[in-house]
Amino acid sequence: MKLQSSDFENRQAIPMAFTCDGDGDRPELEISEVPESTKSLVLIVDDPDAPGGSFIHWLVWNIEPKNQIIKRNSVPDGIIIGCSQMGKSEYIAPCPPIGTHVYLFKLYALDILLPLDPALNKKTIRKMMEGHIIERTILRGFYERAHSENF
């Protein structure tokens, strides 16, 4: 299974347009080579470098396996958007307080559909995914704010 973006290369800088210093757009994501037995996909976007531990930027599940592209700023029909770190069902653009942070776009192929409850958080979703992950992949992007206070 592959996850890539036409907006940034794996292991490269995320352009400013997709951060809090730009428009905060969600980048376009291209999904390919999904295993045939997949019933749904889960996407978790987080920042493991955040000062308080992993910061959830976007949590979505029940993505249709045949959905090959999630267009910039779009939300495919039928998916559930869970609670981000801010407790809202929305995307939070990268915005590191200091230094360069890595942003992980983690895609999981599951053999089940998950509950339709958007109040679920990452911990609960991860628990429900246990034993149902067929395959996983990660797209990594980096961002450092221009005014970062690195001394």
C-alpha positions as CSV (number, residue, x, y, z in Angstrom):
1,M,0.0,0.0,0.0
2,K,1.3,3.5,-0.8
3,L,0.4,7.0,0.4
4,Q,1.8,10.0,-1.4
5,S,1.0,13.6,-2.1
6,S,1.3,15.8,-5.2
7,D,1.8,18.7,-2.7
8,F,5.0,17.4,-1.0
9,E,7.5,14.6,-1.4
10,N,7.9,11.9,1.3
11,R,10.5,12.9,3.9
12,Q,10.6,16.5,2.5
13,A,9.4,19.9,3.7
14,I,5.6,20.6,3.8
15,P,5.0,23.8,1.8
16,M,3.9,26.8,3.8
17,A,0.4,26.8,2.2
18,F,-0.4,23.6,4.1
19,T,0.6,25.1,7.5
20,C,-0.6,27.7,10.0
21,D,1.7,30.2,8.3
22,G,-0.2,29.8,5.1
23,D,-3.8,28.9,4.4
24,G,-3.7,25.8,6.5
25,D,-4.9,23.7,3.6
26,R,-5.1,19.9,3.8
27,P,-2.7,18.5,1.2
28,E,-3.9,16.2,-1.6
29,L,-3.3,12.5,-0.7
30,E,-3.0,9.7,-3.3
31,I,-3.7,6.2,-2.1
32,S,-2.6,3.2,-4.2
33,E,-2.0,-0.6,-4.0
34,V,-4.6,-1.1,-1.3
35,P,-5.0,-4.8,-0.4
36,E,-8.1,-6.4,-2.0
37,S,-9.5,-7.6,1.4
38,T,-9.6,-4.1,2.8
39,K,-13.0,-3.0,4.1
40,S,-11.9,0.5,5.2
41,L,-8.9,2.8,5.6
42,V,-7.9,4.9,8.6
43,L,-5.8,8.0,8.4
44,I,-4.0,9.5,11.4
45,V,-2.0,12.6,11.0
46,D,0.1,13.5,14.0
47,D,3.2,15.3,15.2
48,P,5.3,13.1,17.5
49,D,7.7,16.0,18.2
50,A,5.1,18.1,20.0
51,P,6.1,19.4,23.4
52,G,3.3,17.5,25.2
53,G,3.7,14.3,23.3
54,S,2.1,13.2,20.0
55,F,-0.3,15.9,18.8
56,I,-3.2,14.7,16.6
57,H,-3.8,16.9,13.6
58,W,-6.4,14.8,11.8
59,L,-8.1,11.6,12.6
60,V,-10.4,10.0,9.9
61,W,-11.8,6.5,9.4
62,N,-14.0,4.4,7.3
63,I,-12.4,5.8,4.1
64,E,-13.6,3.8,1.2
65,P,-10.7,1.5,0.0
66,K,-11.5,2.3,-3.6
67,N,-11.1,6.1,-2.9
68,Q,-7.7,6.7,-4.6
69,I,-7.4,10.4,-4.1
70,I,-8.4,12.7,-1.2
71,K,-8.3,16.0,-3.0
72,R,-6.9,19.1,-1.4
73,N,-9.3,20.4,1.3
74,S,-11.9,17.8,0.5
75,V,-13.5,15.2,2.6
76,P,-14.7,12.0,0.9
77,D,-18.3,11.0,1.4
78,G,-18.9,8.5,4.1
79,I,-15.8,9.1,6.2
80,I,-15.9,9.9,9.9
81,I,-13.7,12.7,11.2
82,G,-12.7,12.1,14.8
83,C,-11.4,14.5,17.5
84,S,-8.2,16.2,16.9
85,Q,-5.9,17.3,19.7
86,M,-8.0,20.4,20.1
87,G,-11.1,18.3,20.7
88,K,-12.7,19.3,17.4
89,S,-13.6,17.2,14.3
90,E,-11.4,19.1,11.9
91,Y,-7.9,19.3,10.4
92,I,-5.3,21.3,12.3
93,A,-2.5,22.5,10.1
94,P,1.2,22.0,11.1
95,C,2.3,24.8,13.4
96,P,5.4,23.8,15.4
97,P,6.1,26.1,18.3
98,I,9.9,25.7,17.9
99,G,12.3,23.9,15.6
100,T,11.6,21.4,12.9
101,H,8.8,18.8,13.5
102,V,7.9,15.7,11.6
103,Y,4.3,15.2,10.5
104,L,3.3,11.6,10.0
105,F,0.4,10.8,7.7
106,K,-0.3,7.2,8.8
107,L,-2.6,5.1,6.6
108,Y,-4.0,1.8,7.8
109,A,-5.9,-0.8,5.8
110,L,-8.5,-2.6,8.0
111,D,-10.6,-5.7,7.5
112,I,-13.5,-4.1,9.3
113,L,-15.5,-0.8,9.4
114,L,-15.3,1.2,12.6
115,P,-18.1,2.8,14.5
116,L,-19.7,6.0,13.1
117,D,-19.2,8.0,16.3
118,P,-17.1,11.1,15.6
119,A,-16.5,11.6,19.3
120,L,-14.0,8.8,19.3
121,N,-10.3,9.7,19.9
122,K,-7.0,8.2,18.7
123,K,-6.6,6.0,21.7
124,T,-10.0,4.4,21.2
125,I,-9.6,4.1,17.5
126,R,-6.2,2.4,17.9
127,K,-7.7,0.0,20.4
128,M,-10.5,-0.9,17.9
129,M,-8.0,-1.4,15.1
130,E,-6.0,-4.0,17.1
131,G,-6.1,-7.3,15.3
132,H,-7.7,-5.8,12.2
133,I,-4.7,-4.1,10.4
134,I,-4.0,-5.7,7.1
135,E,-1.3,-3.3,6.0
136,R,0.0,0.2,6.9
137,T,2.1,2.9,5.4
138,I,3.5,6.4,6.4
139,L,4.0,9.6,4.5
140,R,6.4,11.9,6.3
141,G,6.6,15.7,6.0
142,F,8.7,18.2,7.9
143,Y,8.0,21.8,8.8
144,E,9.8,24.6,10.7
145,R,8.2,28.0,11.1
146,A,10.2,30.9,9.6
147,H,10.1,32.8,13.0
148,S,11.1,29.7,15.0
149,E,13.1,30.7,18.0
150,N,16.1,28.4,17.6
151,F,19.1,29.8,19.4
